[in-house]
């Protein structure tokens, strides 16, 4: 009777490399004045401290003017970012010295990504819209018919997300397309997470801790109490999130 030796017994692989898609916040630096950067960053993060605590981020220096880019003390910028409990994992833009400083801190240097639309023959200002029509639901749609509880995170990749129940405080829902919530939205909702600035959030009762479209965030502070309990939609206009009743 033959017996298989341990060498002949196949074992499952210990590791696996697969392509994936992870959405990370991008910190765009517009000034080399680190005092202004520190104070404004602290103010922004203070509006949603739990959401950004220990969050991995990308540092983007691509929009810094050349003269400010040369003056920016990148290691000092990293100290400011670490002091706010953020975890930079990548950077793009900057000069070779700043990129070397990033690599010395085990931060990946990423290629610049241009997302602007090709220029038209004649640029025209976008018309302001008072009440935009709802966008059609994408063909790839994820439907959740149970309450989304605190600590849960749900992501609809490549399409819309429809939640037929409440989203509790501390829960997070994300979609590449639109988000529809037919219950009370008390957690965090992030639509267009892959950069779709045309995505929208539709909700029957908006009490969210944080909402975002295409990386543009807004917290619950200063929300209009008259909109509570009403069907609303959220869309992006002039880089500002607008909440209007339906």
Buried (B, 14 or more C-beta within 10 A) or exposed (E): EEEEEEEEEEEEEEEEEEEEEEBBBBBEBBBBEBEEBBEEBEEBBEBBEEBBEEBEBBBBBBEBEEEBBEEBEBEEBBEBBEEBEBEBBBBBBBBEEBBEBBEEEEBEBBEEEEEEEEEEEEEEEEEEEEEEEEBEBBEEBBEBEEBBEEEBEBBBBBBBBBBEBBBBEBBBBBBBBBBBBBBBBBBBBBBBBBEBBBBBBBBBBBBBBBBBBBBBBBBBEEBEEEBEEEEBBBBBEEEEBBBBEE
